[in-house]
Amino acid sequence: MQLTQEQIESFDNNGFLIIRGFANSLECEAILDIAKIHLKYRIEPIETEIGYHNKSKEYRKNVIDYSSTIKESSVRRLRQVYSRDIIFKNWMENREIRPALEQLLNDQVVITTAHHNSIMTKMPYSSTETKWHRDRRYWHFSDNNLLSVWLALGEENSDNGVLEFIPASHKMDFSPEQFDDKEYFREDCDKNMSLIETKTSTILKKGDIVFFHSLLLHRANANITDKPKISFVYTVKGASTKALKGSRSIEYPEIYLDRS
Ligand SMILES: O=C(O)CCC(=O)C(=O)O
Protein backbone atom coordinates (compact mmCIF):
# COMPACT_ATOMS: atom_id res chain seq x y z
CA MET A 1 0.00 0.00 0.00
CA GLN A 2 1.36 3.38 -1.04
CA LEU A 3 -0.04 6.48 0.62
CA THR A 4 -1.05 9.50 -1.42
CA GLN A 5 0.67 12.83 -0.86
CA GLU A 6 -2.55 14.02 0.78
CA GLN A 7 -2.48 11.14 3.27
CA ILE A 8 1.17 11.78 4.11
CA GLU A 9 0.45 15.47 4.67
CA SER A 10 -2.56 14.60 6.80
CA PHE A 11 -0.38 12.39 9.02
CA ASP A 12 2.32 15.06 9.22
CA ASN A 13 -0.18 17.78 10.10
CA ASN A 14 -2.55 15.88 12.41
CA GLY A 15 -0.27 13.19 13.84
CA PHE A 16 -2.58 10.34 12.85
CA LEU A 17 -4.07 8.70 9.79
CA ILE A 18 -6.89 6.19 9.49
CA ILE A 19 -6.95 3.57 6.74
CA ARG A 20 -10.34 1.94 6.41
CA GLY A 21 -10.75 -1.79 5.88
CA PHE A 22 -7.05 -2.58 5.56
CA ALA A 23 -7.18 -6.03 7.16
CA ASN A 24 -9.78 -8.49 6.03
CA SER A 25 -12.20 -10.24 8.33
CA LEU A 26 -10.36 -13.59 8.20
CA GLU A 27 -7.07 -11.98 9.25
CA CYS A 28 -8.81 -10.22 12.13
CA GLU A 29 -10.58 -13.40 13.25
CA ALA A 30 -7.31 -15.37 13.19
CA ILE A 31 -5.64 -12.78 15.42
CA LEU A 32 -8.68 -12.66 17.72
CA ASP A 33 -8.80 -16.46 18.11
CA ILE A 34 -5.23 -16.59 19.40
CA ALA A 35 -5.60 -13.42 21.46
CA LYS A 36 -8.65 -14.80 23.24
CA ILE A 37 -6.79 -17.96 24.28
CA HIS A 38 -3.89 -15.94 25.67
CA LEU A 39 -6.34 -13.66 27.46
CA LYS A 40 -8.36 -16.56 28.86
CA TYR A 41 -5.29 -18.29 30.30
CA ARG A 42 -3.65 -15.00 31.25
CA ILE A 43 -0.44 -15.98 29.54
CA GLU A 44 2.36 -13.70 30.76
CA PRO A 45 3.69 -11.12 30.20
CA ILE A 46 0.47 -9.27 30.81
CA GLU A 47 -0.49 -5.92 32.24
CA THR A 48 -3.52 -5.81 34.52
CA GLU A 49 -5.82 -2.85 35.10
CA ILE A 50 -4.70 -2.39 38.71
CA GLY A 51 -1.09 -2.99 37.72
CA TYR A 52 -1.36 -0.22 35.11
CA HIS A 53 -2.82 2.35 37.49
CA ASN A 54 -0.50 1.50 40.39
CA LYS A 55 2.66 2.00 38.39
CA SER A 56 4.90 4.83 39.47
CA LYS A 57 6.58 7.16 37.02
CA GLU A 58 9.92 5.43 37.69
CA TYR A 59 8.40 2.01 37.01
CA ARG A 60 6.93 3.23 33.72
CA LYS A 61 10.24 4.68 32.68
CA ASN A 62 12.56 1.89 33.73
CA VAL A 63 10.97 -1.52 34.26
CA ILE A 64 11.92 -4.27 31.85
CA ASP A 65 10.15 -7.24 33.47
CA TYR A 66 6.66 -6.90 32.05
CA SER A 67 5.06 -9.77 33.96
CA SER A 68 1.99 -8.91 36.01
CA THR A 69 2.20 -8.62 39.76
CA ILE A 70 -1.48 -8.42 40.69
CA LYS A 71 -3.16 -11.66 39.76
CA GLU A 72 -6.75 -10.83 40.68
CA SER A 73 -7.11 -7.80 38.40
CA SER A 74 -8.45 -8.12 34.84
CA VAL A 75 -6.06 -8.08 31.89
CA ARG A 76 -5.47 -4.71 30.26
CA ARG A 77 -3.00 -5.93 27.66
CA LEU A 78 -1.00 -8.91 26.48
CA ARG A 79 2.58 -7.78 26.08
CA GLN A 80 5.38 -9.04 23.87
CA VAL A 81 3.00 -10.49 21.33
CA TYR A 82 5.59 -10.57 18.53
CA SER A 83 7.17 -13.67 20.03
CA ARG A 84 3.95 -15.30 21.24
CA ASP A 85 2.55 -16.64 17.99
CA ILE A 86 3.27 -16.63 14.25
CA ILE A 87 -0.13 -14.98 13.66
CA PHE A 88 0.94 -11.92 15.64
CA LYS A 89 4.43 -11.86 14.11
CA ASN A 90 2.98 -12.03 10.60
CA TRP A 91 0.71 -9.08 11.27
CA MET A 92 3.60 -6.99 12.57
CA GLU A 93 5.70 -7.91 9.55
CA ASN A 94 2.87 -7.40 7.05
CA ARG A 95 4.47 -6.57 3.71
CA GLU A 96 1.52 -4.64 2.33
CA ILE A 97 1.68 -2.06 5.09
CA ARG A 98 5.43 -1.54 4.81
CA PRO A 99 5.55 0.96 1.92
CA ALA A 100 3.18 3.22 3.87
CA LEU A 101 5.34 2.96 7.01
CA GLU A 102 8.45 3.77 4.95
CA GLN A 103 6.70 6.84 3.58
CA LEU A 104 5.61 8.06 7.02
CA LEU A 105 8.96 7.39 8.69
CA ASN A 106 10.97 8.38 5.63
CA ASP A 107 13.37 5.60 6.59
CA GLN A 108 13.76 1.83 6.74
CA VAL A 109 11.17 0.37 9.13
CA VAL A 110 12.21 -1.23 12.41
CA ILE A 111 9.81 -2.89 14.85
CA THR A 112 10.71 -1.98 18.41
CA THR A 113 9.44 -4.83 20.56
CA ALA A 114 10.22 -3.00 23.80
CA HIS A 115 7.04 -0.94 23.92
CA HIS A 116 3.70 -1.24 22.12
CA ASN A 117 3.83 -4.85 21.02
CA SER A 118 0.49 -5.70 22.45
CA ILE A 119 -3.02 -6.95 22.27
CA MET A 120 -4.81 -4.08 23.99
CA THR A 121 -8.17 -4.65 25.64
CA LYS A 122 -11.00 -2.79 27.25
CA MET A 123 -12.88 -5.49 29.15
CA PRO A 124 -16.53 -5.03 30.13
CA TYR A 125 -17.18 -4.01 33.76
CA SER A 126 -13.50 -3.76 34.67
CA SER A 127 -11.73 -1.51 32.19
CA THR A 128 -10.79 2.02 33.06
CA GLU A 129 -10.27 5.31 31.30
CA THR A 130 -6.88 5.86 29.67
CA LYS A 131 -5.99 9.49 30.35
CA TRP A 132 -4.45 11.95 27.89
CA HIS A 133 -0.83 11.08 27.31
CA ARG A 134 2.01 10.90 24.82
CA ASP A 135 3.45 7.40 24.38
CA ARG A 136 6.93 8.78 23.90
CA ARG A 137 7.10 10.04 27.49
CA TYR A 138 8.45 6.76 28.82
CA TRP A 139 10.38 5.69 25.76
CA HIS A 140 14.10 6.35 25.33
CA PHE A 141 15.24 7.09 21.78
CA SER A 142 17.54 9.49 19.98
CA ASP A 143 14.57 11.30 18.34
CA ASN A 144 10.80 11.15 17.88
CA ASN A 145 10.53 9.27 14.60
CA LEU A 146 8.33 6.49 15.98
CA LEU A 147 4.71 5.70 15.28
CA SER A 148 2.21 3.08 16.34
CA VAL A 149 -0.02 0.95 14.18
CA TRP A 150 -3.42 0.28 15.74
CA LEU A 151 -5.67 -2.45 14.30
CA ALA A 152 -9.33 -2.56 15.28
CA LEU A 153 -10.42 -6.17 15.64
CA GLY A 154 -14.05 -5.20 16.10
CA GLU A 155 -16.06 -1.99 16.21
CA GLU A 156 -14.53 0.70 18.43
CA ASN A 157 -16.70 3.61 19.53
CA SER A 158 -16.98 5.99 22.45
CA ASP A 159 -18.96 3.45 24.52
CA ASN A 160 -16.26 0.78 24.37
CA GLY A 161 -13.24 3.09 24.46
CA VAL A 162 -12.17 4.11 20.95
CA LEU A 163 -9.00 6.20 20.84
CA GLU A 164 -9.40 9.98 20.90
CA PHE A 165 -6.69 12.27 19.58
CA ILE A 166 -5.72 15.93 19.86
CA PRO A 167 -4.81 16.76 16.27
CA ALA A 168 -1.39 18.32 15.74
CA SER A 169 -0.39 17.86 19.40
CA HIS A 170 2.65 15.85 18.25
CA LYS A 171 4.15 19.14 17.06
CA MET A 172 3.36 21.19 20.16
CA ASP A 173 5.67 22.20 22.96
CA PHE A 174 4.25 21.97 26.45
CA SER A 175 5.59 23.04 29.81
CA PRO A 176 6.10 20.52 32.63
CA GLU A 177 3.17 21.91 34.69
CA GLN A 178 0.76 20.90 31.91
CA PHE A 179 1.37 17.27 32.92
CA ASP A 180 0.68 15.55 36.24
CA ASP A 181 3.15 13.50 38.27
CA LYS A 182 2.67 10.46 35.98
CA GLU A 183 3.00 12.65 32.91
CA TYR A 184 -0.66 12.57 31.95
CA PHE A 185 -1.81 15.78 30.25
CA ARG A 186 -3.81 17.56 32.94
CA GLU A 187 -7.51 18.14 32.29
CA ASP A 188 -7.73 20.59 35.21
CA CYS A 189 -5.19 23.00 33.78
CA ASP A 190 -6.61 26.14 32.10
CA LYS A 191 -3.94 26.10 29.42
CA ASN A 192 -4.92 22.54 28.41
CA MET A 193 -8.69 22.90 28.38
CA SER A 194 -9.12 24.75 25.09
CA LEU A 195 -6.74 22.35 23.39
CA ILE A 196 -8.64 19.34 24.74
CA GLU A 197 -11.80 20.78 23.16
CA THR A 198 -10.21 20.19 19.75
CA LYS A 199 -10.15 16.43 20.35
CA THR A 200 -11.41 14.13 17.67
CA SER A 201 -12.38 10.48 17.38
CA THR A 202 -13.99 8.33 14.75
CA ILE A 203 -15.79 5.02 15.00
CA LEU A 204 -13.48 2.25 13.83
CA LYS A 205 -14.68 -0.94 12.20
CA LYS A 206 -13.02 -4.34 12.21
CA GLY A 207 -9.97 -4.19 9.92
CA ASP A 208 -9.45 -0.42 10.09
CA ILE A 209 -5.96 0.69 11.02
CA VAL A 210 -4.73 3.90 12.58
CA PHE A 211 -1.18 5.20 12.39
CA PHE A 212 -0.38 7.63 15.20
CA HIS A 213 2.76 9.54 16.07
CA SER A 214 4.63 8.78 19.30
CA LEU A 215 4.13 12.36 20.54
CA LEU A 216 0.42 12.62 19.74
CA LEU A 217 -1.81 13.21 22.77
CA HIS A 218 -4.44 10.49 22.98
CA ARG A 219 -6.87 8.93 25.45
CA ALA A 220 -9.70 6.41 25.61
CA ASN A 221 -12.88 5.92 27.65
CA ALA A 222 -13.57 2.89 29.79
CA ASN A 223 -15.70 0.27 28.08
CA ILE A 224 -19.28 0.61 29.34
CA THR A 225 -20.69 -2.10 27.07
CA ASP A 226 -20.96 -5.78 28.00
CA LYS A 227 -18.51 -6.96 25.31
CA PRO A 228 -14.72 -6.85 25.29
CA LYS A 229 -12.97 -4.46 22.92
CA ILE A 230 -9.79 -6.07 21.63
CA SER A 231 -7.23 -4.30 19.45
CA PHE A 232 -3.67 -4.87 18.27
CA VAL A 233 -1.00 -2.19 18.60
CA TYR A 234 2.67 -2.20 17.74
CA THR A 235 5.31 0.47 17.33
CA VAL A 236 7.84 1.04 14.58
CA LYS A 237 10.69 3.49 14.22
CA GLY A 238 13.01 4.63 11.49
CA ALA A 239 16.31 2.73 11.33
CA SER A 240 18.27 5.91 12.08
CA THR A 241 16.34 6.45 15.32
CA LYS A 242 18.35 4.70 18.03
CA ALA A 243 17.27 3.26 21.36
CA LEU A 244 19.39 4.84 24.09
CA LYS A 245 22.07 2.74 25.77
CA GLY A 246 21.29 1.77 29.37
CA SER A 247 17.54 2.39 28.90
CA ARG A 248 14.72 -0.15 28.85
CA SER A 249 14.04 0.73 25.21
CA ILE A 250 17.18 -1.16 24.16
CA GLU A 251 16.47 -4.25 26.26
CA TYR A 252 14.23 -6.02 23.73
CA PRO A 253 14.98 -7.09 20.16
CA GLU A 254 14.54 -4.73 17.24
CA ILE A 255 13.29 -6.25 14.00
CA TYR A 256 14.73 -4.61 10.89
CA LEU A 257 12.25 -5.06 8.03
CA ASP A 258 13.62 -5.33 4.50
CA ARG A 259 12.88 -2.34 2.35
CA SER A 260 9.82 -2.79 0.18
O1 LIG B 1 -6.43 2.29 26.54
C1 LIG B 1 -6.32 2.32 25.33
O2 LIG B 1 -7.07 1.69 24.59
C2 LIG B 1 -5.24 3.13 24.75
C3 LIG B 1 -3.95 2.62 25.22
C4 LIG B 1 -2.88 3.60 25.16
O3 LIG B 1 -3.04 4.68 24.69
C5 LIG B 1 -1.59 3.28 25.72
O4 LIG B 1 -1.46 2.32 26.50
O5 LIG B 1 -0.63 3.99 25.37
The ligand as an SDF file (V2000), in Angstrom:
LIG
                    3D

 10  9  0  0  0  0  0  0  0  0999 V2000
   -6.4350    2.2880   26.5420 O   0  0  0  0  0  0  0  0  0  0  0  0
   -6.3220    2.3180   25.3350 C   0  0  0  0  0  0  0  0  0  0  0  0
   -7.0710    1.6860   24.5940 O   0  0  0  0  0  0  0  0  0  0  0  0
   -5.2350    3.1300   24.7480 C   0  0  0  0  0  0  0  0  0  0  0  0
   -3.9460    2.6180   25.2200 C   0  0  0  0  0  0  0  0  0  0  0  0
   -2.8830    3.6000   25.1600 C   0  0  0  0  0  0  0  0  0  0  0  0
   -3.0390    4.6820   24.6890 O   0  0  0  0  0  0  0  0  0  0  0  0
   -1.5910    3.2770   25.7210 C   0  0  0  0  0  0  0  0  0  0  0  0
   -1.4640    2.3250   26.4960 O   0  0  0  0  0  0  0  0  0  0  0  0
   -0.6280    3.9920   25.3730 O   0  0  0  0  0  0  0  0  0  0  0  0
  1  2  2  0
  2  3  1  0
  2  4  1  0
  4  5  1  0
  5  6  1  0
  6  7  2  0
  6  8  1  0
  8  9  2  0
  8 10  1  0
M  END
$$$$
